[in-house]
Amino acid sequence: MSAGPTQRTPTAEWDLRVDGAVALGRFWTWDEVLALEPEDVTCDIHCVTKWSKRDTTWQGVPIQRLLDECHPTGGYVVASCDGGYTTNLPLADLARGRAWLAVGYEGGAIPAEHGGPARLLVPGRYFWKSAKWVRRLTVTARDEPGFWEQLGYHDRGDPFREERYRGD
């Protein structure tokens, strides 16, 4: 499921920016991200439409590793993606081994239909928070609702609390 058409960005044209409320803005090319030695991550994923997939295996760079190079001064992040999609997360949901910049799935590349070449992977949140085709992480001082959140989805999206829609 996607909010729009499948985005197809060749890895030679892909990069990731971290900016906003940071001491040092940075960007990484595809090759620079791969040089950060992605690690294997096994986790469950949960969709707001009430399905879960257990023990999925991803390859990704911990978001904390990227944040460490930028020294964030804000408490929230807006992830922006090819195609205009955005989602918001508290910085704490991305830090300290809680989230990854996923660059592989089940030992291969992430198919474009599933967010490749790179997407967020935020276990413990509904999968709309694991934004497909991610290209930018903007650290902000205050929470700024993303695409689905502006349309009534829950700001946090915790599947274990069934936080699907605003007011849940």
N, C-alpha and C positions, 0 to 999 in steps of 0.2 A: 504494500500500500504506500502511496506517495501523494503528496499534495499537488503534484503537477507531473509533467512528462519526465521520463528518465533522462538524467543528465549524463553526458558521455565526455569526460575530460581526459585526454591522453596524459599519462604520467609525465611526459616531457613538458607539458604545459601546466601541470598542477603545482601549487604551492600552498602553504599554510601560514597565515599571519596571526600573531598574538599582539594585540595592541590595546589602547584605551588606558585605563588606570593601572599602568605599569611603569616601573622605573626605566625599563628599556624595552621598546618594541622590537620584535624580531619576526623574521620569516624564514621558512625552511622549504627547500625544493624537495621533490620526491626522493632524490638520491641522498640528500642530507638527512631526511627522516629515516631512511633505511640504514644509514650509517649509525644511527642511534641504537641499533641492535634490538629490534622488536622482540618482545617476549611472548611466550604462549600463555593464553588466558582461557580457562574453561569456566563457563558460567551459564546460567539459565537466562533466557530472554522472555519477556512478557509483553503481550500486545494488549492494548486497551480494549480490543474486541473480545477479550476473555480467553485467549489461547496462550499457552506457554510452550517453549521448546527447551528441554533439559539438556544440560551438558554440551552446549555448543563450544567449539574450539576456535579461537581467534588468535591472530598474531597482531600485536600492537605495541606502541610506545606509550608508557605511562604519561598521562597529561601532566603529572607532577614534574616530570623531567623537563618538559617544555616550560612550565611555569617557573621553575627554578632559574631558568636563564633570563626571565623577564621581570621577576620580583614584583608581583601584583600588589597593588595598594587598595584595591576595591574588594568587595565581598561577593560579587555576582559575575556571571559570564553570559554573554549572548553569543551563541554559535550561529554563524551565517554560512549559507551553503550556496552552491551553484543552483540556479533556478529561483533564488529569492527566499527560500525557506529559512526561518530562524527558530531557535528555541532558547529558553532561558534556564539557567541552573545556578543554584548557590555555588560559590567557589568550593565550599567544603565537599560538595558532591563529586567534584572532579579531582580533588587533591588526595594525597596520601594513599595512593594505590586503589582508589575507588573508580577510576575511569582511564580509558586508553584512547589513543588515536589508532583505530584499527586499520591495518593495511593488508590483512589477509584473513581468510576464513577457511577452516577445515583443510589447511595445508596449501591452499592456492590463493589466487587473487580474489578479491571481493568482486562479484559480478556487478556491473553498472546498475542493474535492476535492484540490487540490494545495497547500493550506496557506494560502490567502488568508483574511483580507486581507494578512497579513504572515507571513513565515517567515524563518528564518536561511538564509543562503547561504554555505556553507563549502567552496569548491572545494578539491580536494586531500584531501578526506575522503569516506568513503562517505556517501551521501545521508541516512542516518538521523541524521547529525550536523547536517544542515540542517533543524532541527526545524520542523514545520508549526505554524501557529496560535500562534506564540511571543507571550508576554505579559510575561515577566520574565527578566532576566538577573541571577543572584545570584553575585557574586564571593565566592569562598571561599579560605581559606588552604590547604586540602588538597583533594585530588581526591575527589569524591563521585560514584560511579557512577550513571548514569541508568537509565531503564526497560530498554532493551535490554542495556545493559552488566551489569545485575544478573541478566539471563537468559542470560548467557554470551557475548554479543558482545564483540568486542575493545574495549578501553578507548580506543584511539586511532583505529582505523578508516581507515588509510592504504590506498587502493586500489592504489597502485603497489607496495606491499609485501604486498598481498593479506591485510591484517589484518582478517579477517572475524570470527573467533571467538577467545575467550580462548585463548592458547597459540600462535596463528599467528605 
